[in-house]
């Protein structure tokens, strides 16, 4: 088949002449492509956002979370002890061990009582969060080792939990004990697994935490382990897991590297994105059926015109190309409009999500753009094949007699 400008011009004129039919057929393709592009853009944007936060936390980070197992007695609870922390510190490649201690507490302010999560970390080791953005102080200062009655609160605790806003230097009660707010953290966006959330929590020194809970020995709820280099992470994580499981039993302690967690999150996000894009693809298939229906109707309406074209010397190949081009034009133009609309929608969703405190970004990728455009043109082309062959095979004599 030879594609010349006359065929392109005839195809374009026929689409313009169809007017409303072309427009309505186009809408089906636009909706399908817009749905696919917006969902892929947001899904990929989530992956980028989560990956960025984990990179901030460091690829040389290991997370240790105490679990529980069945061993003789029903449901024996496993806790990491100070001797475990010392053992972890001695593992080859480990630079620092940072235990985080957490508990629930009743917070009272302005005659209101609210349940909150209280966490504590060794002030000397809190520098692990300096480059992550998780512990940036907006007002006041960070807690220090000697803050036996000072607390640092998240943005939502300060602004959303109580009828009155909490400012630094205010006095609050935690489990009936007085504490002074020494600082308020910057507002933090929430993401799908991209690090600890600080907006709704209260932070204090280890001394203050022990005074509030009255514990003889503190038991961490999570332990961050930093290695000297990224290359040390796997071996250190394997050694830590082997030591703890030897002491407490299989699957009693969860030991994961930041890269392992990131892979799991991206895998889940990828499956969700593919599923949602598939749902959007159904709309595009419906749009393709609309193209086929419009082209079949067009062949019926232009039967006599096709007969005249054949009588004037137009070959079957030229007739075939005219109708295939018309279907491809609808698919291509609908794809372009759908891509633009899809990116606009994803930008709006990301903006709304950001305003609501979620870490959403719209990802604009050349692979999404070219893939969506090629897919829409392919759907248009495939949808036009049957009507195009039907038009090409029309008998010119019978076509001229068609009413």
C-alpha positions in Angstrom: 0.0 0.0 0.0 1.2 3.5 -0.9 0.1 6.3 1.4 -0.2 9.6 -0.5 -1.4 13.1 0.5 -4.7 12.7 -1.5 -5.7 9.8 0.7 -4.8 11.7 3.9 -6.8 14.8 2.6 -9.9 12.7 1.8 -9.8 10.9 5.2 -9.5 14.3 7.0 -12.4 15.8 5.0 -14.6 12.8 5.7 -14.0 13.1 9.5 -14.8 16.9 9.4 -17.9 16.2 7.4 -19.1 13.6 9.9 -19.0 16.4 12.5 -21.0 15.3 15.6 -20.4 11.6 15.0 -16.7 12.1 14.9 -16.8 14.2 18.1 -18.9 11.7 20.0 -16.7 8.8 18.9 -13.6 10.8 19.9 -15.0 11.2 23.4 -14.9 7.5 24.1 -11.2 7.4 23.2 -10.4 10.5 25.2 -12.0 9.2 28.4 -10.2 5.9 28.2 -6.8 7.4 27.6 -7.3 10.1 30.2 -8.2 7.4 32.8 -5.1 5.3 31.9 -2.7 8.2 31.9 -3.9 9.8 35.1 -3.8 6.5 37.0 -0.4 5.6 35.7 0.9 9.1 36.5 -0.3 9.0 40.1 0.8 5.4 40.6 4.3 6.1 39.3 4.4 9.4 41.2 3.7 7.5 44.5 6.6 5.1 43.7 8.9 8.1 43.1 7.8 9.8 46.3 8.3 6.7 48.4 11.6 6.0 46.9 12.8 9.5 47.5 11.9 9.3 51.2 13.7 6.0 51.6 16.7 7.5 49.9 16.6 10.3 52.5 16.5 7.8 55.3 19.5 6.0 53.7 20.1 2.9 51.8 22.4 1.8 54.6 19.5 1.4 57.1 18.2 -1.7 58.7 14.8 -1.9 60.5 14.3 -4.3 63.4 10.8 -4.8 64.7 10.0 -7.1 67.7 7.4 -9.8 67.0 5.9 -12.7 68.8 5.9 -16.4 68.4 4.3 -19.6 69.7 6.8 -21.5 71.8 5.4 -23.7 74.5 3.4 -21.0 76.2 0.7 -19.5 74.1 1.8 -16.3 72.4 5.0 -15.5 74.2 5.8 -11.8 73.6 9.3 -11.0 72.3 11.0 -7.8 73.2 14.4 -6.5 72.3 16.6 -6.0 75.4 19.6 -3.9 76.1 21.8 -6.9 75.7 20.3 -7.4 72.3 21.1 -3.8 71.4 24.7 -4.4 72.5 25.0 -7.5 70.5 23.6 -5.7 67.4 26.2 -2.9 67.9 29.0 -5.5 67.8 27.9 -6.9 64.4 30.5 -6.3 61.7 29.6 -3.3 59.6 27.2 -1.7 62.1 28.0 1.9 62.7 25.2 2.9 65.1 22.1 1.4 66.7 19.1 3.8 67.4 16.2 2.3 69.4 12.9 4.0 69.3 10.6 3.6 72.3 6.8 4.2 72.0 3.7 3.9 74.1 0.1 5.2 74.2 -0.8 8.0 76.6 -3.7 10.3 77.5 -2.9 13.9 76.7 -4.9 16.7 78.5 -5.0 20.3 77.4 -7.6 23.0 77.8 -9.8 20.5 79.8 -9.8 18.1 76.8 -8.4 14.6 76.9 -7.1 12.9 73.8 -5.3 9.6 73.2 -1.8 10.1 71.6 1.3 8.1 70.7 4.4 9.1 72.7 7.9 8.2 71.4 11.3 8.7 72.8 14.8 8.4 71.2 18.2 9.0 72.7 18.9 12.7 72.0 22.5 12.0 71.2 21.5 9.6 68.4 18.5 11.7 67.0 20.9 13.0 64.3 19.8 10.0 62.2 16.7 12.1 61.2 18.6 15.3 60.4 18.6 14.8 56.6 15.3 13.0 56.3 12.8 15.8 56.9 10.9 13.7 59.5 12.1 15.7 62.5 12.3 19.3 61.3 11.3 21.8 64.0 9.1 24.7 62.9 8.7 26.5 66.2 10.8 26.2 69.3 13.6 23.7 69.6 14.5 20.0 69.6 14.4 18.1 72.8 17.7 17.6 74.6 19.0 14.8 76.8 18.2 16.8 80.0 14.6 17.6 79.0 13.0 15.5 81.8 9.7 17.5 81.4 9.9 18.9 77.9 8.1 17.5 74.9 8.2 18.0 71.1 4.8 17.7 69.3 3.7 17.1 65.8 1.9 19.6 63.6 -1.5 17.9 63.8 -1.2 17.6 67.6 -0.6 21.3 67.8 -3.2 22.5 65.4 -5.9 19.8 65.0 -6.5 17.7 68.1 -7.8 20.3 70.5 -10.2 23.2 70.3 -7.4 25.6 71.0 -4.1 25.5 69.2 -1.1 24.3 71.2 1.9 26.6 71.1 5.4 26.2 72.5 5.8 26.9 76.2 2.3 25.6 76.9 1.8 23.1 79.7 0.1 19.8 78.9 -0.6 16.6 80.9 0.5 13.2 79.8 -1.0 10.4 81.9 -1.6 13.0 84.6 2.0 14.3 84.7 2.9 17.9 83.6 5.1 18.5 80.6 6.1 21.7 78.7 5.9 22.0 74.9 9.4 23.0 73.8 8.9 22.7 70.1 6.5 22.0 67.2 7.5 19.9 64.2 6.9 21.1 60.6 3.9 19.7 58.8 4.7 16.3 57.3 3.0 14.7 54.3 1.9 11.1 54.6 3.1 8.5 52.1 2.6 4.8 51.5 5.3 3.4 53.7 7.8 6.1 53.1 9.1 6.5 56.6 7.8 7.3 60.1 4.9 9.7 60.5 5.6 12.5 63.0 2.5 14.8 62.6 0.3 13.1 65.1 2.9 12.1 67.7 4.6 13.4 70.9 8.4 13.1 71.4 10.3 13.3 74.6 13.7 12.3 76.1 14.4 8.8 77.4 14.4 10.2 81.0 11.0 11.8 80.6 9.6 8.7 78.9 10.8 6.4 81.7 9.3 8.8 84.3 5.9 8.8 82.5 5.8 5.0 82.1 7.5 4.0 85.3 9.4 1.2 83.5 12.4 -0.4 85.1 13.8 -1.3 81.7 12.8 0.3 78.4 11.8 -2.0 75.6 12.1 -0.5 72.0 9.2 -0.9 69.6 11.5 -0.4 66.6 15.3 -0.2 66.1 17.1 1.6 63.4 20.5 0.3 62.5 23.0 2.3 60.4 25.9 0.5 58.7 29.1 2.1 57.6 28.4 1.6 53.9 25.6 0.3 51.7 27.7 -2.8 50.9 27.5 -3.8 54.6 23.7 -3.8 54.8 22.9 -7.3 53.6 25.6 -9.2 55.6 24.8 -7.1 58.7 21.0 -7.8 58.4 21.6 -11.5 57.9 23.9 -11.7 60.9 21.5 -9.7 63.1 18.5 -11.9 62.1 20.4 -15.1 62.7 21.5 -14.0 66.2 18.0 -12.9 67.2 16.3 -15.9 65.8 18.8 -18.2 67.5 17.9 -16.5 70.8 14.1 -16.1 70.3 13.1 -18.5 67.6 12.2 -18.4 63.9 10.1 -15.4 62.7 10.1 -13.9 66.2 11.8 -10.7 65.1 11.4 -8.9 61.8 14.7 -7.7 60.2 14.4 -5.7 57.0 16.6 -3.4 55.0 15.3 -0.2 53.5 15.7 -1.6 50.0 13.7 -4.7 50.8 10.9 -2.6 52.2 11.0 -0.3 49.2 10.8 -3.3 46.8 7.8 -4.7 48.6 6.0 -1.3 48.6 6.8 -0.8 44.9 5.5 -4.3 44.1 2.2 -3.5 45.8 1.9 -0.1 44.2 2.8 -1.6 40.8 0.0 -4.2 41.1 -2.5 -1.6 42.2 -1.5 0.7 39.3 -1.8 -2.1 36.7 -5.2 -3.0 38.0 -6.5 0.5 37.9 -5.0 1.1 34.5 -6.7 -2.1 33.3 -10.0 -0.6 34.5 -9.3 2.5 32.5 -8.4 0.3 29.6 -11.9 -1.1 29.6 -13.1 2.5 28.8 -10.7 2.6 25.9 -12.0 -0.8 24.5 -15.5 0.7 24.7 -14.2 3.7 22.8 -12.8 1.3 20.2 -16.1 -0.4 19.8 -17.6 3.1 19.3 -15.0 3.8 16.5 -15.9 0.5 14.8 -19.6 1.3 15.0 -19.1 4.8 13.6 -16.9 3.4 10.7 -19.5 0.7 9.8 -22.2 3.4 9.7 -20.0 5.6 7.6 -19.4 2.8 5.1 -23.1 2.3 4.8 -23.8 6.0 4.3 -21.0 6.3 1.7 -21.6 3.2 -0.3 -22.6 5.1 -3.4 -19.6 7.4 -2.9 -17.3 4.4 -2.7 -18.8 3.1 -5.9 -18.1 6.4 -7.7 -14.5 6.4 -6.4 -14.0 2.9 -7.7 -15.6 3.7 -11.1 -13.1 6.6 -11.4 -10.2 4.2 -10.8 -9.7 4.1 -7.1 -8.2 0.7 -6.1 -9.3 -1.5 -3.2 -6.1 -0.6 -1.4 -6.8 3.1 -1.6 -10.4 2.6 -0.3 -8.9 0.5 2.5 -6.3 3.1 3.4 -8.9 5.9 3.5 -11.0 4.1 6.1 -8.0 2.9 8.1 -6.6 6.4 8.2 -10.0 7.8 9.5 -10.0 5.2 12.3 -6.3 5.9 13.1 -7.0 9.7 13.1 -9.7 9.3 15.7 -7.5 7.1 17.8 -4.5 9.4 17.5 -6.3 12.6 18.1 -8.3 11.1 21.0 -5.1 9.8 22.4 -3.4 13.3 22.3 -6.4 15.0 24.0 -6.7 12.1 26.5 -3.0 12.4 27.4 -3.3 16.1 28.1 -6.5 15.7 30.0 -5.0 12.7 32.0 -2.0 14.8 33.1 -4.3 17.6 34.1 -6.4 15.3 36.1 -3.3 13.7 37.8 -2.0 17.2 38.7 -5.3 18.1 40.2 -5.4 14.9 42.2 -1.8 15.4 43.4 -2.6 19.0 44.4 -5.7 17.9 46.4 -3.8 15.0 48.0 -1.0 17.4 49.0 -3.5 19.8 50.5 -4.9 16.9 52.6 -1.5 16.0 53.8 -0.7 13.0 51.5 2.6 12.8 49.6 1.2 12.6 46.1 3.0 13.8 43.0 2.0 13.6 39.3 4.7 11.8 37.3 5.1 13.0 33.7 7.1 10.4 31.8 7.8 10.0 28.2 7.1 6.3 28.4 3.6 6.9 29.6 3.0 9.6 26.9 4.3 7.5 24.0 2.8 4.3 25.3 -0.7 5.9 25.7 -0.5 7.5 22.2 0.6 4.2 20.6 -2.1 2.3 22.4 -4.8 4.7 21.3 -3.7 4.6 17.7 -3.5 0.8 17.8 -7.1 0.6 19.2 -8.3 3.0 16.5 -6.5 1.0 13.7 -7.8 -2.3 14.9 -11.3 -0.9 15.3 -11.3 0.3 11.7 -10.0 -2.9 10.0 -13.3 -4.6 9.7 -15.2 -1.6 8.3 -12.2 -0.8 6.0 -12.1 -4.3 4.5 -15.9 -4.2 4.1 -15.6 -0.9 2.1 -12.7 -2.1 0.0 -14.6 -5.3 -1.1 -17.7 -3.5 -2.2 -18.7 -4.2 -5.8 -18.6 -0.9 -7.7 -21.8 -1.7 -9.7 -23.8 -2.7 -6.7 -22.4 0.3 -4.8 -23.6 2.7 -7.5 -27.1 1.2 -7.3 -27.2 1.4 -3.5 -29.8 3.8 -2.1 
